[in-house]
Each structure stands twice: as structure tokens, then as C-alpha cells.
Amino acid sequence: MPRGRKPKKPDYLKQLLALIEAGDNAGIHDLLAQRHPADIANLLGGLPPDQRPGVWAQVDVERMGEVLLELPEAVRTELLQLLDDRTLIAAVRNLDTDDIADLIPELSDELIAEILFALDKQDRQRLDAVMSFREDTAGGLMNVDAITVRENITLEVVLRYLRRRDELPEHTNALFVVDRDDRVIATLPVEKLLTSDNTMRVSQVMEREIVKFPVQAPDKEVAAAFERYNLISAPVVDENGRLVGRITVDDVVDVIREQADRQVLAPAGLSEEDDIFAPVVHTSRKRALWLGINLVTAFIAASVVGLFEQTIEKVAVLAVMMPIVAGMGGNAGTQTLTSVIRALALGIVSEANARRVLVKELMVGALNGLVFALTVGLATIAWHQNYLVALAITLAMVINLVFAALSGVTIPILVRKMGVDPAVASGVILTTVTDVVGFFAFLGLATLFLL
């Protein structure tokens, strides 16, 4: 292999499609058995709906629950319907309580009752605790399987206690130190537990600085805190500070991924839960609303152009130059909009500092407007030898880029105040503003100068 060239990654989807075509069920089973549940979910999502049932049947029952958690909602619902009650209960029983809680809303009441009956009393109580909170809160994210210790015992006692357990909960990087009322007062990092003298007491090595989350804390705040403080796990407490569970980094990664997907797809009216192979009519119906909204905004921009129809008829070159003004304004506004939406999501921008951000973006818009307006103005003179058109487009670009900066800051803040996700609605509003302002400024100035 030539130096520096990376080995080619195996195309498992291509291999799977070949096995399906050959009718090799044993080969399909072997291929899936060697893959991680997340990889199996990707393979299933990449298959047309008519090929999924046969492949799904080759997934081992004990892995089905984990695969279901990784699937988009539309595909998961489809595959859940293929399972009989006994198989589904067997698949779900091996999951953590917080993962079972994620699946339960999509199941029938009868099946939920059977799953609860199959769980032992402790697991039922844990599941009830998680399901009592909204999915997009710290309580909905948490797992109630947390290890607690008291501060007055020795590390040797803690180690003996851990050895008696069958296994530690996943991502256990610290134990939670609680008082007699189960209030979290500190953490005991596993690394300190393993490297400190066994005769020392927990109080001598525990860390009192601790990041903890109220049960009703929004999942966005939890994700931001995990990212900011590089957390692996963190306790969740009730209003009295008592421990009710813990959140681990794998749950937070899912939240971050969903937020990222939403920011990419929401401006186009799409959802991360959509099935790429969904029926044509279903997909068309879901996209029609957003296309209708865009059509309305296009008519608004067209009506502005219609106001200056006589000007365009007399000076045809205006029709050639109009897209430049609107396009530059739209691109500049999108840059500002994207930065502000990200800053809002991370908590960097709020009402307290929004004015400073607005002033800065207006200055950026004005500076870029002058630079590119002069460039376009000179190009217009060289191209069309019309100084008045060049002056109109120069001034219009400055105006539109300043309005684009203003809109890019204010629109997401105002939309968020209305309780709407800025990533969903801001883009359409911004495009309408930059188109209308750009066309009106350019054609209005051209009318003033040329007629």
C-alpha cells in the first residue's frame, strides 16, 4: 500500500445488499452479528422498506433493543410492528431503565403493562421515576442506577462494597457522596478511590465542587454544561437537593446530535426522524407546508419587483443586476444568523449582551457592504457603461447588507421570545427581508436616478 494512503473502509451496506440479492440469510446474520447496534441501525435505515423485514429478522433478539434505540423514529415504529409481544419484551428487558423509557411512548398500553410485569420491583420503580419527567429534561435523561457512599467511611469499606456488586453502572467515573437525607454533597472520583490509601476516609479525598442538575433542567442546558465542564457523569437532584439519578455522557451525546441535526434540517422544514425511504405521498405531504410558506414569501418579493415594472421595462439592465443585490444580502444575513443561533443555543448571547452583538454585526455589515458595493459598482460600469445604475446598485448593496446584519441578530432573538425554535423559522424570515429590502432599495434608487 502506498505510504500515506488510508485503507479503504469496508462498504457494509454494499455487502448487505449483495447478501439480500443472493438470499443468504446466514450471511446476513453473520454480517450483523459482527456490527455494533448503531451500525446495524444505519444499515437498516439505508434499506428500502420492503427489504428491512428480512434483515431485521436476522438481528439477535438480545441486541434488538439497542438497535431500536439508534433508529430514526419512523423506521423504529415500522420495525416495532414486526415484533410479536414475547420477542419485544425479551428485547427490551436487557435495556437500562432510561432506554426503556425512550421506547415506551411508542408502545400500546397492553404491551407496556406486559413489560412492567416482566420487570422486577426495583426496575419498575426506577422506570416510574424516569417516566414521571418530560423527555427533554434532566429527569427524562437520567438513569436512576447511581452508586452512593457516606463521607465518614473508609476507602477500604467502599472498595469492599463495590466488589460485592455484580457490575458497575456504565460510565461510572465517580461515586456520589450523600448525607443522611440523600442530599448530594460531593463526588468521589474512581481514580482517587483506586490510588489513595485505603485507610483514608471518603471525606479526605472527595471533591466538594460538583456540577448537579435539577430534575426539570432543560436537556439543552445539560448538554451545554457537559460540554463546558468536560463531564462524564453528573447527579440529578430534586428541589431539596436529594439524589434521584445521574446523567451520563452517552445520553448527552444523543442530545447534542439531535440538536445538530435539528439545526441543519429544521430550516428546510425537515426532521431528523424522517425516513429517507418513506412513501412518496407521505414525504411530499410533509414538505408541502414548508414549500407553501416559501411560495408566499416569494410572492411578497415578486410584488415589490412589480411596483417598479415600468422602470425595469425602460432600463432592462436592472433585471440582470437584481439577483446580485438580493443574493449578497441573503448570504451576509445567513452568516450573521448562523452565528447568532449557535450563540443562543450555547447561552453565549442573551438580552444582556444582544446590543453589543448587534452593534458589532452592523459594523461588519457596513464594512462588507462598502467593500463589495464598490467592487460591484466598478464591475457594473465596466460591464454596462452606466454610472447611474452603478451608483444605485452600490448604495442598495450597502443598505441591504446593513439590514441583513440587523435582521440576522434581531430575528432569532425575537423568534425565541415567541417560544419558537430560531433554527426553524429564522431562515425564511431573513430571506424575505433581504429580498424585499434589496429589491426595493435597488429599484427605488434606480427609479430616482434614471427616471
C-alpha positions as CSV (number, residue, x, y, z in Angstrom):
1,M,0.0,0.0,0.0
2,P,1.5,3.4,-0.9
3,R,2.7,5.4,2.0
4,G,0.1,7.8,3.5
5,R,-2.9,6.2,1.8
6,K,-5.6,5.1,4.3
7,P,-7.0,1.7,3.9
8,K,-10.4,1.7,2.2
9,K,-13.3,1.4,4.7
10,P,-15.5,-1.6,4.0
11,D,-18.8,-0.9,2.4
12,Y,-21.1,-3.0,4.7
13,L,-24.2,-1.7,3.0
14,K,-23.0,-2.9,-0.3
15,Q,-22.1,-6.3,1.2
16,L,-25.6,-6.5,2.8
17,L,-27.4,-5.7,-0.4
18,A,-25.4,-8.4,-2.2
19,L,-26.3,-10.9,0.5
20,I,-30.0,-9.9,0.3
21,E,-29.9,-10.4,-3.5
22,A,-28.3,-13.8,-3.0
23,G,-30.9,-14.8,-0.4
24,D,-28.1,-15.7,2.0
25,N,-29.8,-15.3,5.4
26,A,-26.9,-17.0,7.2
27,G,-24.5,-14.5,5.7
28,I,-26.8,-11.6,6.7
29,H,-26.9,-12.9,10.3
30,D,-23.1,-13.2,10.4
31,L,-22.6,-9.7,9.0
32,L,-25.0,-8.2,11.5
33,A,-23.6,-10.2,14.4
34,Q,-20.2,-8.5,13.9
35,R,-21.5,-5.0,13.8
36,H,-22.3,-2.5,16.6
37,P,-26.0,-1.9,17.2
38,A,-25.6,1.7,15.9
39,D,-24.0,0.3,12.7
40,I,-26.9,-2.2,12.3
41,A,-29.4,0.8,12.7
42,N,-27.5,2.6,9.9
43,L,-27.7,-0.4,7.7
44,L,-31.5,-0.8,8.3
45,G,-32.0,2.9,7.7
46,G,-30.2,2.6,4.4
47,L,-32.5,-0.2,3.1
48,P,-35.8,0.3,1.2
49,P,-38.8,-0.6,3.4
50,D,-39.5,-3.9,1.6
51,Q,-36.0,-5.2,2.4
52,R,-36.0,-4.3,6.1
53,P,-38.2,-7.1,7.5
54,G,-36.0,-9.9,6.2
55,V,-32.8,-8.2,7.6
56,W,-34.5,-7.3,10.9
57,A,-35.4,-11.0,11.4
58,Q,-31.7,-11.8,11.3
59,V,-30.8,-9.5,14.2
60,D,-30.3,-11.4,17.5
61,V,-33.1,-10.7,20.0
62,E,-30.8,-9.7,22.8
63,R,-29.5,-6.9,20.5
64,M,-32.8,-5.7,19.1
65,G,-33.5,-3.3,21.9
66,E,-30.2,-1.4,21.4
67,V,-30.7,-1.3,17.7
68,L,-34.2,0.2,18.1
69,L,-32.8,3.0,20.2
70,E,-30.4,4.0,17.4
71,L,-33.1,4.1,14.7
72,P,-35.0,7.2,13.4
73,E,-38.5,7.3,14.9
74,A,-40.2,6.5,11.6
75,V,-38.0,3.4,11.0
76,R,-38.3,2.3,14.6
77,T,-42.1,2.4,14.5
78,E,-42.1,0.3,11.4
79,L,-39.8,-2.4,12.8
80,L,-41.6,-2.5,16.2
81,Q,-44.8,-3.5,14.4
82,L,-42.9,-6.6,13.0
83,L,-42.2,-8.0,16.5
84,D,-44.6,-10.2,18.5
85,D,-45.1,-9.3,22.1
86,R,-42.9,-12.0,23.5
87,T,-39.9,-11.0,21.3
88,L,-40.3,-7.3,22.1
89,I,-40.4,-8.0,25.8
90,A,-37.3,-10.1,25.6
91,A,-35.5,-7.3,23.6
92,V,-36.5,-4.6,26.0
93,R,-35.7,-6.4,29.2
94,N,-32.0,-6.0,28.7
95,L,-32.0,-2.3,28.4
96,D,-31.4,0.3,31.1
97,T,-34.4,1.9,32.6
98,D,-33.8,5.3,30.9
99,D,-33.6,3.5,27.5
100,I,-36.8,1.6,28.2
101,A,-38.5,4.9,28.9
102,D,-37.5,6.2,25.5
103,L,-39.2,3.3,23.8
104,I,-42.4,3.0,25.9
105,P,-44.2,6.0,24.4
106,E,-44.4,4.2,21.1
107,L,-45.9,1.0,22.5
108,S,-49.5,0.1,23.2
109,D,-50.9,0.2,26.8
110,E,-51.2,-3.6,26.8
111,L,-47.6,-4.1,25.8
112,I,-46.4,-1.5,28.4
113,A,-48.3,-3.4,31.1
114,E,-46.6,-6.7,30.0
115,I,-43.2,-5.1,30.0
116,L,-43.7,-3.7,33.5
117,F,-44.9,-7.0,34.7
118,A,-41.8,-8.7,33.3
119,L,-39.5,-6.3,35.3
120,D,-38.7,-6.8,39.0
121,K,-40.0,-4.4,41.6
122,Q,-36.8,-2.3,41.7
123,D,-36.7,-1.8,37.9
124,R,-40.4,-0.9,37.9
125,Q,-39.8,1.8,40.5
126,R,-36.8,3.1,38.5
127,L,-38.8,3.2,35.3
128,D,-41.6,5.0,37.0
129,A,-39.1,7.6,38.3
130,V,-37.7,8.3,34.8
131,M,-41.1,8.4,33.1
132,S,-42.5,10.9,35.6
133,F,-40.4,13.6,33.9
134,R,-40.6,15.1,30.5
135,E,-38.2,13.6,27.9
136,D,-36.4,16.9,27.2
137,T,-35.4,17.5,30.9
138,A,-32.6,16.2,33.1
139,G,-35.1,13.9,34.8
140,G,-36.1,12.4,31.4
141,L,-32.4,11.9,30.5
142,M,-31.3,10.4,33.8
143,N,-30.6,6.8,34.8
144,V,-31.5,6.0,38.4
145,D,-28.8,3.5,38.8
146,A,-26.3,5.6,40.8
147,I,-23.8,4.5,43.5
148,T,-23.8,6.5,46.7
149,V,-21.5,6.5,49.8
150,R,-21.2,8.4,53.0
151,E,-18.3,10.7,53.8
152,N,-17.4,9.1,57.2
153,I,-16.4,5.6,55.9
154,T,-13.0,4.5,54.8
155,L,-12.0,3.8,51.2
156,E,-11.4,0.2,52.1
157,V,-15.1,-0.1,53.0
158,V,-16.1,1.5,49.7
159,L,-13.9,-1.0,47.8
160,R,-15.4,-4.0,49.6
161,Y,-18.9,-2.6,48.8
162,L,-18.1,-2.3,45.1
163,R,-16.6,-5.8,44.9
164,R,-19.9,-7.2,46.2
165,R,-21.8,-5.7,43.3
166,D,-22.2,-7.8,40.2
167,E,-21.1,-4.9,38.0
168,L,-20.8,-1.1,38.0
169,P,-23.2,1.1,36.0
170,E,-21.9,2.2,32.7
171,H,-19.7,5.3,32.6
172,T,-19.1,5.3,36.4
173,N,-16.2,7.7,36.8
174,A,-17.2,8.8,40.3
175,L,-19.4,7.8,43.2
176,F,-21.8,10.3,44.8
177,V,-21.3,11.3,48.4
178,V,-24.6,11.9,50.2
179,D,-25.7,12.9,53.7
180,R,-28.3,11.1,55.8
181,D,-31.1,12.8,53.8
182,D,-29.6,11.6,50.5
183,R,-28.5,15.2,49.6
184,V,-25.5,15.2,47.3
185,I,-22.6,16.9,49.0
186,A,-19.6,15.8,46.9
187,T,-18.2,13.2,44.5
188,L,-15.6,10.5,45.0
189,P,-13.7,10.1,41.7
190,V,-12.8,6.5,41.0
191,E,-9.2,7.4,40.2
192,K,-8.8,8.8,43.7
193,L,-10.5,5.7,45.2
194,L,-8.0,3.5,43.5
195,T,-4.9,5.5,44.1
196,S,-5.4,6.7,47.7
197,D,-4.5,5.0,50.9
198,N,-7.3,2.5,51.8
199,T,-7.3,3.7,55.4
200,M,-8.3,7.3,54.5
201,R,-11.9,8.4,54.8
202,V,-14.1,9.5,52.0
203,S,-14.2,13.0,53.4
204,Q,-10.4,13.3,53.0
205,V,-10.4,12.7,49.2
206,M,-13.8,13.6,48.0
207,E,-14.4,16.7,45.8
208,R,-16.9,19.2,47.0
209,E,-17.1,21.2,43.8
210,I,-19.8,19.4,41.9
211,V,-22.0,20.1,38.9
212,K,-25.5,18.8,39.5
213,F,-28.8,19.3,37.7
214,P,-32.3,19.9,38.9
215,V,-34.7,17.3,37.6
216,Q,-36.6,19.9,35.5
217,A,-33.4,21.4,33.9
218,P,-33.8,21.5,30.1
219,D,-31.7,19.0,28.2
220,K,-30.1,21.8,26.2
221,E,-28.7,23.3,29.4
222,V,-27.5,19.8,30.5
223,A,-25.7,19.3,27.2
224,A,-24.1,22.7,27.3
225,A,-22.8,22.0,30.9
226,F,-21.4,18.6,29.9
227,E,-19.5,20.3,27.0
228,R,-18.3,23.2,29.1
229,Y,-17.0,21.2,32.1
230,N,-16.0,18.1,30.2
231,L,-18.2,15.9,32.3
232,I,-18.6,12.1,32.0
233,S,-21.4,11.8,34.5
234,A,-23.3,14.1,36.8
235,P,-26.0,13.8,39.5
236,V,-29.7,14.8,39.2
237,V,-31.3,16.2,42.3
238,D,-34.9,17.1,43.3
239,E,-35.9,20.5,44.7
240,N,-34.4,19.6,48.1
241,G,-31.1,18.6,46.7
242,R,-31.7,14.8,47.2
243,L,-30.2,12.5,44.6
244,V,-32.7,11.0,42.2
245,G,-30.4,9.7,39.4
246,R,-27.5,10.5,37.2
247,I,-26.9,11.6,33.6
248,T,-24.0,10.1,31.6
249,V,-22.1,11.3,28.6
250,D,-23.7,8.8,26.2
251,D,-27.1,10.3,26.9
252,V,-25.8,13.8,26.4
253,V,-24.1,12.9,23.1
254,D,-27.6,11.9,21.8
255,V,-28.9,15.3,22.8
256,I,-26.1,17.1,21.1
257,R,-26.5,15.1,17.9
258,E,-30.2,15.8,17.8
259,Q,-29.6,19.5,18.3
260,A,-27.1,19.5,15.5
261,D,-29.4,17.5,13.2
262,R,-32.3,19.9,14.0
263,Q,-30.2,23.0,13.2
264,V,-29.3,21.5,9.8
265,L,-32.7,20.1,8.8
266,A,-35.2,22.5,10.5
267,P,-34.6,25.5,8.2
268,A,-35.7,23.3,5.3
269,G,-38.8,22.0,7.2
270,L,-37.3,18.6,7.6
271,S,-36.9,16.3,10.7
272,E,-34.1,14.1,11.8
273,E,-36.7,11.4,12.5
274,D,-37.8,11.2,8.8
275,D,-37.3,8.0,6.9
276,I,-35.3,8.7,3.7
277,F,-37.3,5.8,2.0
278,A,-40.7,6.9,3.3
279,P,-43.5,6.7,0.7
280,V,-43.6,9.5,-1.9
281,V,-47.0,10.8,-0.9
282,H,-46.1,10.9,2.8
283,T,-42.9,12.7,2.1
284,S,-44.5,15.1,-0.3
285,R,-47.2,16.0,2.2
286,K,-44.7,16.7,5.0
287,R,-42.7,19.0,2.7
288,A,-45.6,20.8,1.1
289,L,-46.3,23.1,4.1
290,W,-42.8,24.5,4.1
291,L,-42.8,24.9,0.3
292,G,-46.1,26.7,0.6
293,I,-44.6,29.1,3.1
294,N,-41.6,29.8,0.8
295,L,-44.0,30.3,-2.1
296,V,-45.8,33.0,-0.1
297,T,-42.6,34.8,0.7
298,A,-41.5,34.6,-3.0
299,F,-44.8,36.3,-4.0
300,I,-44.1,39.1,-1.4
301,A,-40.7,39.7,-3.0
302,A,-42.2,39.5,-6.5
303,S,-44.8,42.1,-5.6
304,V,-42.0,44.5,-4.6
305,V,-40.4,44.0,-8.0
306,G,-43.9,44.5,-9.6
307,L,-44.0,48.0,-8.2
308,F,-41.1,49.0,-10.4
309,E,-42.2,47.2,-13.6
310,Q,-42.1,50.4,-15.7
311,T,-38.6,51.2,-14.5
312,I,-37.4,47.7,-15.5
313,E,-39.0,48.0,-18.9
314,K,-37.1,51.2,-19.6
315,V,-33.8,50.0,-18.2
316,A,-33.5,46.3,-18.9
317,V,-30.1,46.1,-17.3
318,L,-31.7,46.3,-13.9
319,A,-33.3,42.9,-14.3
320,V,-29.8,41.5,-14.8
321,M,-28.3,43.1,-11.7
322,M,-31.2,42.5,-9.2
323,P,-30.2,39.0,-8.2
324,I,-26.7,40.3,-7.1
325,V,-28.2,42.7,-4.5
326,A,-30.6,40.1,-3.1
327,G,-28.1,37.2,-3.2
328,M,-25.3,39.2,-1.4
329,G,-27.8,40.3,1.3
330,G,-29.1,36.8,1.8
331,N,-25.6,35.3,2.1
332,A,-24.4,38.0,4.5
333,G,-27.6,37.7,6.6
334,T,-27.2,33.9,6.7
335,Q,-23.7,34.3,8.1
336,T,-24.9,36.5,10.9
337,L,-28.0,34.4,11.5
338,T,-26.0,31.1,11.8
339,S,-23.5,32.7,14.3
340,V,-26.3,34.2,16.5
341,I,-28.4,31.0,16.5
342,R,-25.4,29.0,17.6
343,A,-24.5,31.6,20.3
344,L,-28.1,31.5,21.6
345,A,-28.0,27.7,21.8
346,L,-24.8,27.8,23.8
347,G,-26.0,30.6,26.0
348,I,-23.3,33.0,24.8
349,V,-25.8,35.6,23.6
350,S,-28.8,36.8,25.7
351,E,-30.7,40.0,26.2
352,A,-27.9,41.3,28.4
353,N,-25.3,41.4,25.6
354,A,-27.5,41.4,22.5
355,R,-27.0,45.1,21.9
356,R,-23.2,44.8,21.7
357,V,-23.6,41.9,19.3
358,L,-26.0,44.0,17.2
359,V,-23.6,46.9,17.0
360,K,-20.7,44.7,16.0
361,E,-22.7,42.9,13.3
362,L,-24.0,46.3,11.9
363,M,-20.4,47.5,11.6
364,V,-19.4,44.3,9.9
365,G,-22.4,44.6,7.5
366,A,-21.5,48.3,6.8
367,L,-17.8,47.4,6.1
368,N,-18.5,44.5,3.9
369,G,-21.3,46.5,2.2
370,L,-18.8,49.3,1.3
371,V,-16.1,46.9,0.0
372,F,-18.4,44.7,-2.1
373,A,-20.6,47.6,-3.2
374,L,-17.6,49.4,-4.7
375,T,-16.5,46.2,-6.3
376,V,-19.9,45.6,-7.9
377,G,-20.2,49.2,-8.8
378,L,-17.0,49.2,-10.7
379,A,-17.9,45.9,-12.4
380,T,-21.2,47.4,-13.5
381,I,-19.5,50.4,-15.0
382,A,-17.1,48.2,-16.9
383,W,-19.9,45.8,-18.0
384,H,-22.8,48.2,-18.9
385,Q,-21.1,51.6,-19.0
386,N,-23.9,53.0,-16.9
387,Y,-22.8,55.2,-14.0
388,L,-26.2,55.8,-12.6
389,V,-27.0,52.0,-12.4
390,A,-23.6,51.5,-10.8
391,L,-24.5,54.2,-8.2
392,A,-27.9,52.6,-7.5
393,I,-26.5,49.1,-7.0
394,T,-23.6,50.4,-4.9
395,L,-26.0,52.2,-2.4
396,A,-28.5,49.3,-2.5
397,M,-25.9,46.8,-1.5
398,V,-24.7,48.8,1.4
399,I,-28.3,49.3,2.6
400,N,-29.2,45.6,2.1
401,L,-26.0,44.2,3.9
402,V,-26.7,46.5,6.9
403,F,-30.3,45.3,7.0
404,A,-29.1,41.8,6.7
405,A,-26.9,42.2,9.7
406,L,-29.7,43.8,11.7
407,S,-32.1,41.0,10.7
408,G,-29.6,38.3,11.4
409,V,-29.3,39.4,15.0
410,T,-32.8,40.5,15.9
411,I,-34.9,37.8,14.1
412,P,-33.6,34.8,16.1
413,I,-33.9,36.7,19.4
414,L,-37.4,37.8,18.7
415,V,-38.5,34.3,17.4
416,R,-37.0,32.7,20.5
417,K,-39.0,35.2,22.7
418,M,-42.2,33.9,21.0
419,G,-41.3,30.4,22.0
420,V,-40.3,29.2,18.6
421,D,-37.0,27.4,17.8
422,P,-34.9,30.1,16.0
423,A,-33.4,27.4,13.7
424,V,-36.8,26.6,12.3
425,A,-38.3,30.0,11.4
426,S,-35.5,32.5,11.2
427,G,-34.2,31.5,7.8
428,V,-37.4,32.1,5.9
429,I,-38.0,35.4,7.5
430,L,-34.4,36.5,6.8
431,T,-34.6,35.6,3.2
432,T,-37.9,37.6,2.8
433,V,-36.4,40.6,4.5
434,T,-33.2,40.7,2.4
435,D,-35.1,40.1,-0.9
436,V,-37.7,42.8,-0.2
437,V,-35.1,45.3,1.1
438,G,-32.7,44.6,-1.7
439,F,-35.2,44.8,-4.5
440,F,-36.9,47.9,-3.1
441,A,-33.6,49.7,-2.4
442,F,-32.1,48.9,-5.8
443,L,-35.2,49.5,-7.9
444,G,-36.2,52.5,-5.9
445,L,-32.9,54.2,-6.2
446,A,-32.7,53.3,-9.9
447,T,-36.2,54.9,-10.4
448,L,-35.0,58.0,-8.6
449,F,-31.8,58.3,-10.6
450,L,-32.9,57.2,-14.1
451,L,-36.5,58.4,-14.5
